[in-house]
Amino acid sequence: MKNIRKQFPGVLALDEVSFQLIEGEVHALVGENGAGKSTLMKILSGIYHQDSGSISYKGKEIRNLSTRQVRDLGISTIYQELNLCPNLDVAENIFLGKERIRTAFRVLDKKHIHEEARKYLRLLDSAIDPYQFVDRLSIAEQQIVEIAKALSYESQVIVMDEPTSSLTLKETGKLFEIIRRLKEQGRSVVFISHRLEEVFLIADTATVLRDGHHIGTKNVKDLEYEEIVKMMVGREIEKKHSKTGTKVERKPGEEVLLEIRNFTVANLLNDISFKLYPGEILGFSGIVGAGRTELMETIYGLRDGTAERSRYTARSPGYGPRRTRSTTGSP
């Protein structure tokens, strides 16, 4: 992709951006939100057409192609919002739009597509059942189906847009194994991510975009974390580490607003306790599957849980006196 320019009303999304991908390479495309990463890849996939600049694939220039024409050339994109039909099984999703029909009866040759689907899943070392309905698969398994679909088009270039955003650490590791296998097969992967640690784990090359401009392309082995951050934001980022954590100043005798003790939800949460004070922002962090959402849903009442004690003090100035509610057992 050479000197790509794309303007939307009031916004210059890409300004003379160039991007090069070689065979058997994992190329990371990084930058802050609004840097132009997704716009560049949407131009490559045929969703948008560039205002100026050129795209060459295998030495031949391509221009103003539809998404299907681009896909038929061998370029597939797996978006963050997976594009699967939950009411169809795995094989039917992989061959959606290119189904094999039995000529005599004009019906779908299900046996053939399920055999072919199993072949592509085997290339990914996946044991997913081609007869399984997609709505029963995990997000990680659905991504494998998307990759198998790309392989069924004989794609040599696979763009992955934020593929790990909804994955656990274990699932991310499995995805990286698949990416390495694709690389061994001579396929090329464009890997878009905000998680720089993943770039250093999986990518061979990194291209940095900032505000619609190409800032630089370097071999990942020659990059330092601080350098790539500086390229992304355009300045040095000063690191500040606190050994003691954030000190919160509280007024003497200040009353707890929300308190949870020994909070448990069967098979989800075990012995969670915390306190929240007035005027405080309390953060909950953890990897996908850690239980953050389940904890909040239970406190809100969408799930059943047990606690040694839960207490909430309502503070509504101007709406009557303060009220305190304490409970034991189920909140």
C-alpha atoms as a printed R data frame, in Angstrom:
    type eleno elety resid chain resno       x       y      z
1   ATOM     1    CA   MET     A     1   0.000   0.000  0.000
2   ATOM     2    CA   LYS     A     2   1.701   3.205 -1.161
3   ATOM     3    CA   ASN     A     3   0.880   6.824 -0.287
4   ATOM     4    CA   ILE     A     4  -2.701   6.027  0.732
5   ATOM     5    CA   ARG     A     5  -4.847   9.086  1.388
6   ATOM     6    CA   LYS     A     6  -8.420   8.991  2.704
7   ATOM     7    CA   GLN     A     7 -10.546  11.926  3.781
8   ATOM     8    CA   PHE     A     8 -13.965  11.919  5.390
9   ATOM     9    CA   PRO     A     9 -16.049  15.085  5.894
10  ATOM    10    CA   GLY     A    10 -13.954  17.259  8.179
11  ATOM    11    CA   VAL     A    11 -11.399  14.536  8.913
12  ATOM    12    CA   LEU     A    12  -8.225  13.542  7.106
13  ATOM    13    CA   ALA     A    13  -8.068   9.915  8.240
14  ATOM    14    CA   LEU     A    14  -4.961   8.901  6.282
15  ATOM    15    CA   ASP     A    15  -2.313  11.173  4.820
16  ATOM    16    CA   GLU     A    16   0.151   9.549  2.404
17  ATOM    17    CA   VAL     A    17   0.415   6.334  4.432
18  ATOM    18    CA   SER     A    18   2.478   3.432  3.117
19  ATOM    19    CA   PHE     A    19   2.414  -0.155  4.388
20  ATOM    20    CA   GLN     A    20   4.264  -3.220  3.160
21  ATOM    21    CA   LEU     A    21   3.665  -6.875  4.037
22  ATOM    22    CA   ILE     A    22   5.933  -9.729  3.014
23  ATOM    23    CA   GLU     A    23   5.228 -13.450  2.736
24  ATOM    24    CA   GLY     A    24   5.236 -15.449  5.965
25  ATOM    25    CA   GLU     A    25   5.352 -12.371  8.193
26  ATOM    26    CA   VAL     A    26   3.380 -11.316 11.257
27  ATOM    27    CA   HIS     A    27   3.178  -7.530 10.932
28  ATOM    28    CA   ALA     A    28   1.795  -5.533 13.849
29  ATOM    29    CA   LEU     A    29  -0.117  -2.343 13.088
30  ATOM    30    CA   VAL     A    30  -0.186  -0.137 16.187
31  ATOM    31    CA   GLY     A    31  -1.251   3.333 17.197
32  ATOM    32    CA   GLU     A    32  -3.630   5.168 19.497
33  ATOM    33    CA   ASN     A    33  -7.371   5.312 18.861
34  ATOM    34    CA   GLY     A    34  -8.007   7.394 15.744
35  ATOM    35    CA   ALA     A    35  -4.520   6.788 14.347
36  ATOM    36    CA   GLY     A    36  -5.968   5.295 11.141
37  ATOM    37    CA   LYS     A    37  -5.247   1.583 11.618
38  ATOM    38    CA   SER     A    38  -8.750   0.285 10.948
39  ATOM    39    CA   THR     A    39  -9.317   2.757  8.092
40  ATOM    40    CA   LEU     A    40  -6.145   1.532  6.366
41  ATOM    41    CA   MET     A    41  -7.209  -2.101  6.673
42  ATOM    42    CA   LYS     A    42 -10.767  -1.328  5.536
43  ATOM    43    CA   ILE     A    43  -9.262   0.151  2.380
44  ATOM    44    CA   LEU     A    44  -7.226  -3.032  1.927
45  ATOM    45    CA   SER     A    45 -10.336  -5.192  2.410
46  ATOM    46    CA   GLY     A    46 -12.489  -3.169 -0.019
47  ATOM    47    CA   ILE     A    47 -14.899  -1.587  2.476
48  ATOM    48    CA   TYR     A    48 -13.467   1.865  1.684
49  ATOM    49    CA   HIS     A    49 -11.681   3.074 -1.437
50  ATOM    50    CA   GLN     A    50  -8.690   5.371 -1.128
51  ATOM    51    CA   ASP     A    51  -8.846   8.929 -2.507
52  ATOM    52    CA   SER     A    52  -5.313   8.549 -3.850
53  ATOM    53    CA   GLY     A    53  -2.406   6.151 -3.643
54  ATOM    54    CA   SER     A    54  -2.002   2.599 -4.906
55  ATOM    55    CA   ILE     A    55  -2.313  -0.996 -3.665
56  ATOM    56    CA   SER     A    56  -0.373  -3.891 -5.182
57  ATOM    57    CA   TYR     A    57  -0.900  -7.546 -4.338
58  ATOM    58    CA   LYS     A    58   1.557 -10.164 -5.614
59  ATOM    59    CA   GLY     A    59   3.006  -7.550 -7.965
60  ATOM    60    CA   LYS     A    60  -0.301  -6.517 -9.556
61  ATOM    61    CA   GLU     A    61  -2.130  -3.276 -8.794
62  ATOM    62    CA   ILE     A    62  -5.651  -3.604 -7.425
63  ATOM    63    CA   ARG     A    63  -8.095  -0.708 -7.262
64  ATOM    64    CA   ASN     A    64 -11.765  -0.136 -6.384
65  ATOM    65    CA   LEU     A    65 -12.474  -3.796 -5.741
66  ATOM    66    CA   SER     A    66 -15.451  -5.014 -3.726
67  ATOM    67    CA   THR     A    67 -14.956  -6.878 -0.464
68  ATOM    68    CA   ARG     A    68 -15.785 -10.136 -2.226
69  ATOM    69    CA   GLN     A    69 -13.271  -9.483 -5.006
70  ATOM    70    CA   VAL     A    70 -10.579  -8.721 -2.431
71  ATOM    71    CA   ARG     A    71 -11.441 -11.873 -0.512
72  ATOM    72    CA   ASP     A    72 -11.333 -13.957 -3.695
73  ATOM    73    CA   LEU     A    73  -7.828 -12.613 -4.333
74  ATOM    74    CA   GLY     A    74  -6.723 -14.123 -1.036
75  ATOM    75    CA   ILE     A    75  -7.043 -11.284  1.481
76  ATOM    76    CA   SER     A    76  -9.352 -11.885  4.471
77  ATOM    77    CA   THR     A    77 -10.139  -9.727  7.485
78  ATOM    78    CA   ILE     A    78 -11.294 -10.947 10.886
79  ATOM    79    CA   TYR     A    79 -12.925  -8.038 12.684
80  ATOM    80    CA   GLN     A    80 -13.220  -7.502 16.411
81  ATOM    81    CA   GLU     A    81 -16.987  -8.010 16.044
82  ATOM    82    CA   LEU     A    82 -17.011 -11.562 14.695
83  ATOM    83    CA   ASN     A    83 -19.088 -12.028 11.543
84  ATOM    84    CA   LEU     A    84 -20.733 -15.409 12.144
85  ATOM    85    CA   CYS     A    85 -24.312 -16.709 12.017
86  ATOM    86    CA   PRO     A    86 -25.095 -18.178 15.455
87  ATOM    87    CA   ASN     A    87 -28.046 -20.222 14.147
88  ATOM    88    CA   LEU     A    88 -25.819 -22.177 11.724
89  ATOM    89    CA   ASP     A    89 -23.261 -24.840 12.527
90  ATOM    90    CA   VAL     A    90 -19.497 -24.441 12.174
91  ATOM    91    CA   ALA     A    91 -19.227 -25.937  8.677
92  ATOM    92    CA   GLU     A    92 -22.159 -23.902  7.353
93  ATOM    93    CA   ASN     A    93 -20.458 -20.726  8.614
94  ATOM    94    CA   ILE     A    94 -17.121 -21.628  7.067
95  ATOM    95    CA   PHE     A    95 -18.712 -22.214  3.651
96  ATOM    96    CA   LEU     A    96 -21.371 -19.517  3.829
97  ATOM    97    CA   GLY     A    97 -21.758 -18.078  0.331
98  ATOM    98    CA   LYS     A    98 -19.837 -20.885 -1.337
99  ATOM    99    CA   GLU     A    99 -21.968 -23.889 -0.471
100 ATOM   100    CA   ARG     A   100 -21.726 -27.063 -2.534
101 ATOM   101    CA   ILE     A   101 -25.054 -28.127 -4.062
102 ATOM   102    CA   ARG     A   102 -26.043 -31.615 -5.165
103 ATOM   103    CA   THR     A   103 -26.955 -31.134 -8.810
104 ATOM   104    CA   ALA     A   104 -29.617 -33.819 -9.002
105 ATOM   105    CA   PHE     A   105 -31.723 -32.572 -6.096
106 ATOM   106    CA   ARG     A   106 -30.522 -28.927 -5.733
107 ATOM   107    CA   VAL     A   107 -29.927 -29.420 -2.019
108 ATOM   108    CA   LEU     A   108 -26.949 -28.571  0.157
109 ATOM   109    CA   ASP     A   109 -24.248 -31.243  0.176
110 ATOM   110    CA   LYS     A   110 -23.790 -31.202  3.939
111 ATOM   111    CA   LYS     A   111 -21.530 -34.226  4.027
112 ATOM   112    CA   HIS     A   112 -19.017 -32.554  1.722
113 ATOM   113    CA   ILE     A   113 -18.886 -29.196  3.509
114 ATOM   114    CA   HIS     A   114 -18.509 -30.866  6.913
115 ATOM   115    CA   GLU     A   115 -15.640 -33.008  5.634
116 ATOM   116    CA   GLU     A   116 -13.988 -29.928  4.124
117 ATOM   117    CA   ALA     A   117 -14.559 -27.920  7.306
118 ATOM   118    CA   ARG     A   118 -12.871 -30.627  9.350
119 ATOM   119    CA   LYS     A   119  -9.850 -30.391  7.014
120 ATOM   120    CA   TYR     A   120  -9.446 -26.639  7.579
121 ATOM   121    CA   LEU     A   121  -9.959 -26.996 11.326
122 ATOM   122    CA   ARG     A   122  -7.277 -29.684 11.351
123 ATOM   123    CA   LEU     A   123  -4.847 -27.197  9.777
124 ATOM   124    CA   LEU     A   124  -5.372 -25.113 12.910
125 ATOM   125    CA   ASP     A   125  -4.974 -28.154 15.175
126 ATOM   126    CA   SER     A   126  -8.544 -27.629 16.361
127 ATOM   127    CA   ALA     A   127 -10.910 -30.336 17.582
128 ATOM   128    CA   ILE     A   128 -14.054 -28.223 17.135
129 ATOM   129    CA   ASP     A   129 -16.943 -30.329 15.840
130 ATOM   130    CA   PRO     A   130 -18.070 -29.016 12.406
131 ATOM   131    CA   TYR     A   131 -21.659 -29.961 13.355
132 ATOM   132    CA   GLN     A   132 -21.605 -27.758 16.483
133 ATOM   133    CA   PHE     A   133 -23.789 -24.653 16.359
134 ATOM   134    CA   VAL     A   134 -21.775 -21.457 16.611
135 ATOM   135    CA   ASP     A   135 -23.849 -19.981 19.449
136 ATOM   136    CA   ARG     A   136 -22.530 -22.768 21.695
137 ATOM   137    CA   LEU     A   137 -18.876 -21.915 21.087
138 ATOM   138    CA   SER     A   138 -16.650 -19.691 23.191
139 ATOM   139    CA   ILE     A   139 -15.323 -16.436 21.723
140 ATOM   140    CA   ALA     A   140 -11.921 -18.075 21.215
141 ATOM   141    CA   GLU     A   141 -13.520 -20.990 19.342
142 ATOM   142    CA   GLN     A   142 -15.526 -18.580 17.202
143 ATOM   143    CA   GLN     A   143 -12.284 -16.850 16.227
144 ATOM   144    CA   ILE     A   144 -10.888 -20.216 15.143
145 ATOM   145    CA   VAL     A   145 -13.970 -20.659 12.942
146 ATOM   146    CA   GLU     A   146 -13.316 -17.224 11.403
147 ATOM   147    CA   ILE     A   147  -9.708 -18.200 10.704
148 ATOM   148    CA   ALA     A   148 -10.839 -21.514  9.183
149 ATOM   149    CA   LYS     A   149 -13.232 -19.537  6.982
150 ATOM   150    CA   ALA     A   150 -10.309 -17.392  5.809
151 ATOM   151    CA   LEU     A   151  -8.317 -20.541  5.021
152 ATOM   152    CA   SER     A   152 -11.234 -21.902  3.004
153 ATOM   153    CA   TYR     A   153 -10.785 -18.902  0.686
154 ATOM   154    CA   GLU     A   154  -7.126 -19.916  0.324
155 ATOM   155    CA   SER     A   155  -6.213 -16.565  1.888
156 ATOM   156    CA   GLN     A   156  -2.543 -15.686  1.950
157 ATOM   157    CA   VAL     A   157  -3.121 -12.470  3.912
158 ATOM   158    CA   ILE     A   158  -5.213 -12.519  7.097
159 ATOM   159    CA   VAL     A   159  -5.916  -9.256  8.931
160 ATOM   160    CA   MET     A   160  -6.796  -9.647 12.629
161 ATOM   161    CA   ASP     A   161  -8.319  -6.531 14.192
162 ATOM   162    CA   GLU     A   162  -7.953  -6.579 18.004
163 ATOM   163    CA   PRO     A   163  -8.270 -10.397 18.117
164 ATOM   164    CA   THR     A   164  -7.387 -10.751 21.813
165 ATOM   165    CA   SER     A   165  -9.707  -8.083 23.219
166 ATOM   166    CA   SER     A   166 -12.204 -10.651 24.537
167 ATOM   167    CA   LEU     A   167  -9.859 -13.566 25.220
168 ATOM   168    CA   THR     A   168  -8.411 -14.978 28.427
169 ATOM   169    CA   LEU     A   169  -4.647 -15.423 28.741
170 ATOM   170    CA   LYS     A   170  -4.980 -19.134 27.940
171 ATOM   171    CA   GLU     A   171  -7.095 -18.426 24.859
172 ATOM   172    CA   THR     A   172  -4.640 -15.735 23.732
173 ATOM   173    CA   GLY     A   173  -1.818 -18.257 23.962
174 ATOM   174    CA   LYS     A   174  -3.806 -20.657 21.777
175 ATOM   175    CA   LEU     A   175  -4.422 -17.909 19.212
176 ATOM   176    CA   PHE     A   176  -0.707 -17.132 19.095
177 ATOM   177    CA   GLU     A   177   0.020 -20.799 18.430
178 ATOM   178    CA   ILE     A   178  -2.389 -20.652 15.476
179 ATOM   179    CA   ILE     A   179  -0.766 -17.465 14.164
180 ATOM   180    CA   ARG     A   180   2.657 -19.123 14.305
181 ATOM   181    CA   ARG     A   181   1.238 -22.123 12.427
182 ATOM   182    CA   LEU     A   182  -0.176 -19.818  9.733
183 ATOM   183    CA   LYS     A   183   3.247 -18.213  9.440
184 ATOM   184    CA   GLU     A   184   4.869 -21.637  8.981
185 ATOM   185    CA   GLN     A   185   2.423 -22.270  6.132
186 ATOM   186    CA   GLY     A   186   3.743 -19.141  4.385
187 ATOM   187    CA   ARG     A   187   0.697 -17.021  5.148
188 ATOM   188    CA   SER     A   188   0.997 -13.426  6.317
189 ATOM   189    CA   VAL     A   189  -0.869 -11.901  9.252
190 ATOM   190    CA   VAL     A   190  -1.578  -8.230  9.968
191 ATOM   191    CA   PHE     A   191  -2.029  -8.022 13.734
192 ATOM   192    CA   ILE     A   192  -3.784  -4.910 15.099
193 ATOM   193    CA   SER     A   193  -3.555  -4.484 18.854
194 ATOM   194    CA   HIS     A   194  -3.361  -1.868 21.602
195 ATOM   195    CA   ARG     A   195  -1.539  -4.342 23.851
196 ATOM   196    CA   LEU     A   196   2.120  -3.705 23.144
197 ATOM   197    CA   GLU     A   197   3.283  -6.723 25.125
198 ATOM   198    CA   GLU     A   198   1.476  -8.892 22.547
199 ATOM   199    CA   VAL     A   199   3.304  -7.129 19.711
200 ATOM   200    CA   PHE     A   200   6.641  -8.136 21.217
201 ATOM   201    CA   LEU     A   201   5.425 -11.717 21.704
202 ATOM   202    CA   ILE     A   202   4.019 -12.469 18.251
203 ATOM   203    CA   ALA     A   203   5.078  -9.908 15.615
204 ATOM   204    CA   ASP     A   204   8.133  -9.828 13.352
205 ATOM   205    CA   THR     A   205   7.612  -6.233 12.204
206 ATOM   206    CA   ALA     A   206   5.701  -3.254 13.597
207 ATOM   207    CA   THR     A   207   4.293  -0.241 11.780
208 ATOM   208    CA   VAL     A   208   3.232   2.751 13.877
209 ATOM   209    CA   LEU     A   209   0.540   5.204 12.769
210 ATOM   210    CA   ARG     A   210  -0.235   8.498 14.495
211 ATOM   211    CA   ASP     A   211  -3.007  10.924 13.526
212 ATOM   212    CA   GLY     A   212  -3.288   9.395 10.059
213 ATOM   213    CA   HIS     A   213   0.442   9.511  9.351
214 ATOM   214    CA   HIS     A   214   2.990   6.743  8.934
215 ATOM   215    CA   ILE     A   215   5.534   7.256 11.726
216 ATOM   216    CA   GLY     A   216   7.802   4.303 11.126
217 ATOM   217    CA   THR     A   217   8.245   0.599 10.439
218 ATOM   218    CA   LYS     A   218  10.845  -1.442 12.315
219 ATOM   219    CA   ASN     A   219  11.772  -5.016 13.142
220 ATOM   220    CA   VAL     A   220  10.293  -5.831 16.531
221 ATOM   221    CA   LYS     A   221  13.569  -7.362 17.736
222 ATOM   222    CA   ASP     A   222  15.187  -3.934 17.262
223 ATOM   223    CA   LEU     A   223  12.481  -2.052 19.196
224 ATOM   224    CA   GLU     A   224  12.245  -1.124 22.859
225 ATOM   225    CA   TYR     A   225   8.913  -0.703 24.630
226 ATOM   226    CA   GLU     A   226   9.598   2.976 25.404
227 ATOM   227    CA   GLU     A   227  10.554   3.645 21.783
228 ATOM   228    CA   ILE     A   228   7.321   2.290 20.319
229 ATOM   229    CA   VAL     A   229   5.283   4.242 22.901
230 ATOM   230    CA   LYS     A   230   7.133   7.429 21.961
231 ATOM   231    CA   MET     A   231   6.397   6.759 18.267
232 ATOM   232    CA   MET     A   232   2.698   6.295 19.074
233 ATOM   233    CA   VAL     A   233   2.190   9.401 21.205
234 ATOM   234    CA   GLY     A   234   4.912  11.686 19.824
235 ATOM   235    CA   ARG     A   235   6.624  12.371 23.139
236 ATOM   236    CA   GLU     A   236   8.458  10.729 26.004
237 ATOM   237    CA   ILE     A   237   6.211   9.062 28.572
238 ATOM   238    CA   GLU     A   238   7.476   9.593 32.091
239 ATOM   239    CA   LYS     A   239   7.179   6.484 34.231
240 ATOM   240    CA   LYS     A   240   6.076   6.947 37.790
241 ATOM   241    CA   HIS     A   241   5.846   3.950 40.094
242 ATOM   242    CA   SER     A   242   4.482   4.115 43.604
243 ATOM   243    CA   LYS     A   243   5.751   1.566 46.100
244 ATOM   244    CA   THR     A   244   3.010   2.291 48.588
245 ATOM   245    CA   GLY     A   245   0.086   2.733 46.189
246 ATOM   246    CA   THR     A   246  -2.296   5.685 46.050
247 ATOM   247    CA   LYS     A   247  -2.860   7.382 49.347
248 ATOM   248    CA   VAL     A   248  -6.477   8.306 49.899
249 ATOM   249    CA   GLU     A   249  -7.218  11.138 52.310
250 ATOM   250    CA   ARG     A   250 -10.344  10.516 54.359
251 ATOM   251    CA   LYS     A   251 -12.175  12.757 56.769
252 ATOM   252    CA   PRO     A   252 -12.027  11.600 60.414
253 ATOM   253    CA   GLY     A   253 -14.936   9.322 61.211
254 ATOM   254    CA   GLU     A   254 -16.101   9.160 57.612
255 ATOM   255    CA   GLU     A   255 -18.755   6.486 57.210
256 ATOM   256    CA   VAL     A   256 -18.499   3.607 54.738
257 ATOM   257    CA   LEU     A   257 -20.992   3.986 51.872
258 ATOM   258    CA   LEU     A   258 -20.948   0.399 50.579
259 ATOM   259    CA   GLU     A   259 -19.415  -2.609 52.301
260 ATOM   260    CA   ILE     A   260 -19.259  -6.256 51.242
261 ATOM   261    CA   ARG     A   261 -17.784  -9.013 53.418
262 ATOM   262    CA   ASN     A   262 -16.969 -12.599 52.382
263 ATOM   263    CA   PHE     A   263 -19.096 -12.418 49.237
264 ATOM   264    CA   THR     A   264 -19.569 -15.764 47.464
265 ATOM   265    CA   VAL     A   265 -21.349 -16.878 44.299
266 ATOM   266    CA   ALA     A   266 -21.365 -20.597 43.560
267 ATOM   267    CA   ASN     A   267 -18.687 -21.565 40.995
268 ATOM   268    CA   LEU     A   268 -17.954 -17.875 40.232
269 ATOM   269    CA   LEU     A   269 -16.796 -15.853 43.244
270 ATOM   270    CA   ASN     A   270 -15.296 -16.833 46.557
271 ATOM   271    CA   ASP     A   271 -14.894 -14.756 49.701
272 ATOM   272    CA   ILE     A   272 -14.832 -11.240 48.177
273 ATOM   273    CA   SER     A   273 -14.672  -8.254 50.538
274 ATOM   274    CA   PHE     A   274 -14.356  -4.510 49.914
275 ATOM   275    CA   LYS     A   275 -15.425  -1.081 51.180
276 ATOM   276    CA   LEU     A   276 -16.477   1.998 49.229
277 ATOM   277    CA   TYR     A   277 -16.390   5.484 50.768
278 ATOM   278    CA   PRO     A   278 -18.280   8.637 49.724
279 ATOM   279    CA   GLY     A   279 -16.605  10.546 46.891
280 ATOM   280    CA   GLU     A   280 -14.301   7.641 46.072
281 ATOM   281    CA   ILE     A   281 -13.654   5.867 42.759
282 ATOM   282    CA   LEU     A   282 -13.028   2.180 43.462
283 ATOM   283    CA   GLY     A   283 -11.556   0.233 40.547
284 ATOM   284    CA   PHE     A   284 -11.947  -3.490 39.888
285 ATOM   285    CA   SER     A   285  -9.421  -5.095 37.557
286 ATOM   286    CA   GLY     A   286  -8.646  -8.579 36.328
287 ATOM   287    CA   ILE     A   287  -8.383 -10.666 33.177
288 ATOM   288    CA   VAL     A   288 -11.425 -11.873 31.243
289 ATOM   289    CA   GLY     A   289 -13.176 -14.498 33.372
290 ATOM   290    CA   ALA     A   290 -11.870 -13.174 36.691
291 ATOM   291    CA   GLY     A   291 -15.417 -12.410 37.882
292 ATOM   292    CA   ARG     A   292 -15.611  -8.605 37.766
293 ATOM   293    CA   THR     A   293 -18.874  -8.498 35.781
294 ATOM   294    CA   GLU     A   294 -20.392 -11.337 37.816
295 ATOM   295    CA   LEU     A   295 -19.599  -9.501 41.050
296 ATOM   296    CA   MET     A   296 -21.338  -6.321 39.896
297 ATOM   297    CA   GLU     A   297 -24.318  -8.250 38.525
298 ATOM   298    CA   THR     A   298 -24.756 -10.004 41.873
299 ATOM   299    CA   ILE     A   299 -24.547  -6.780 43.853
300 ATOM   300    CA   TYR     A   300 -27.139  -5.305 41.511
301 ATOM   301    CA   GLY     A   301 -29.421  -8.329 42.004
302 ATOM   302    CA   LEU     A   302 -29.127 -10.155 38.680
303 ATOM   303    CA   ARG     A   303 -27.498 -13.177 40.340
304 ATOM   304    CA   ASP     A   304 -27.886 -14.936 43.682
305 ATOM   305    CA   GLY     A   305 -25.012 -14.719 46.142
306 ATOM   306    CA   THR     A   306 -24.309 -14.992 49.857
307 ATOM   307    CA   ALA     A   307 -22.347 -12.667 52.112
308 ATOM   308    CA   GLU     A   308 -21.455 -12.530 55.777
309 ATOM   309    CA   ARG     A   309 -22.570  -8.937 55.673
310 ATOM   310    CA   SER     A   310 -23.558  -6.360 53.075
311 ATOM   311    CA   ARG     A   311 -24.357  -2.779 53.966
312 ATOM   312    CA   TYR     A   312 -25.417   0.241 51.940
313 ATOM   313    CA   THR     A   313 -25.830   3.759 53.271
314 ATOM   314    CA   ALA     A   314 -28.016   5.985 51.069
315 ATOM   315    CA   ARG     A   315 -26.728   9.539 50.828
316 ATOM   316    CA   SER     A   316 -29.204  11.744 48.996
317 ATOM   317    CA   PRO     A   317 -28.877  15.407 50.061
318 ATOM   318    CA   GLY     A   318 -32.178  17.196 49.888
319 ATOM   319    CA   TYR     A   319 -34.236  14.011 49.815
320 ATOM   320    CA   GLY     A   320 -34.699  13.296 53.468
321 ATOM   321    CA   PRO     A   321 -32.489  11.756 56.162
322 ATOM   322    CA   ARG     A   322 -29.688   9.299 55.466
323 ATOM   323    CA   ARG     A   323 -30.788   5.651 55.539
324 ATOM   324    CA   THR     A   324 -28.653   2.608 56.278
325 ATOM   325    CA   ARG     A   325 -29.517  -0.915 55.193
326 ATOM   326    CA   SER     A   326 -27.623  -3.923 56.553
327 ATOM   327    CA   THR     A   327 -28.243  -7.522 55.611
328 ATOM   328    CA   THR     A   328 -26.757 -10.934 56.243
329 ATOM   329    CA   GLY     A   329 -27.026 -13.949 53.993
330 ATOM   330    CA   SER     A   330 -28.380 -13.288 50.503
331 ATOM   331    CA   PRO     A   331 -28.054  -9.591 49.539
